[in-house]
């Protein structure tokens, strides 16, 4: 078991992280096991981990009907917009997917209107 004292000197290799997750059974338990460590608290790592996990688990997909929705729409949380962002019209996502509109143009216009 890795002690909290040795966390700051831990060498983060793929095998090391794999062993850590095997030891704690899942990623959240591994992160929670080091919640009292100063660097984990200072960087607010647990919230960052949960947001990242949520954005991967409920990532957006373009359906055959042209709608943009979470992959697991029926089980996604109601506040998914806090992680992914607010919903834009489906036409905007369609134009982006076809290359008819650049993300930079969209970003500039959203900044200008204060969205």
N, C-alpha and C positions, 0 to 999 in steps of 0.2 A: 504494500500500500504506500502511496506517495503521501508524505507528511505535508502539512500546510507550510511548515518552515521551508521546505525545499521547493515550493512552488515557483518562487522567483528564479531559481537556478535550473528549473526543469528544462530539458532540451525537447522542444516540440517537434518530434518526428511523427510520421504517419503511424509507425508501429507503437510509439508511446501513447498516442491519442487512442488508437485501437484498443490497447491494453487497458487504458483508463475507462473507456466506455464499457468494455467487457466486465471490468471490476464493479462498476456502478449500475450496470444493466441497461442504461440509456443515457442519452446526452444531457437531459435536464437534471437527472440525479447527479451526474458528474459535475455539472456547473454548480448545482445547489450545495454539493459537498464542500466547495471552496467559497461559499457566500461570505464567510467572515474574513477572508483575506483582504488586506487593504487595497491591493490593486484591483480586485474584483469589485469592491465597493466604490472605489474612486472612479472607475470607468463605467459604472452602471451596467456591467457586463450581462447580468441576468436578464434585464429588460431587452438589451440588444439581442441576446440569444433567442429570447421568446419571439421578438419581432421578426428576426431572420427566419426562424423555424415556421412561423405563421405565413410569411410571404412565400416560402417554398411550398408548404403544404396546400395553400389556397391560391396558387398562382393563377393569373388570368389566362384564359384561352379564348380564341376566336372560334365560335361554333359554326357549323355548316349553314345555319340560318343567318349568319352575319352579326350575331350578338356577341358581346364581350362579357364574360361572367367567370366567376371562380371555378376552378376545375371541380371542386367538391361543393357545389352551390348549396346543396341541401344541408350540409353540416358546417358550413362556414359561419363564423361569428357575425353578429349584426354590426359590429364596429370594425369590420375589415378595412374600411376606408381610412382608419387611423394608421394602418400599416402600409397599404398600397397606394392610397390617394383617392381623391374624390372621382366619381364616375363622370366621364365625358360622354357626349353623344356617340352612338355606335358608328355613325358616319365618319367621325374623326379617326377612330381606330381602323376602320376599313381603308381610309385614304392612307394612313400610315403603313398598313400592311402591304399595300400595293405600290408604295413608293411615290404616291401622288402628292404627298405632303411630307416635308422634312420635320424631324423632331425639333430641330433648332427653330424653325419658323413657328411651330406650335408653342414652344417654350417662350419665345419672345412675345408672342401675342398674349399668352396667359399672364406674363409678367406685366405687360402694359395695361391690361384691364384689371389687374389686381386679384386674379383668381387664386 
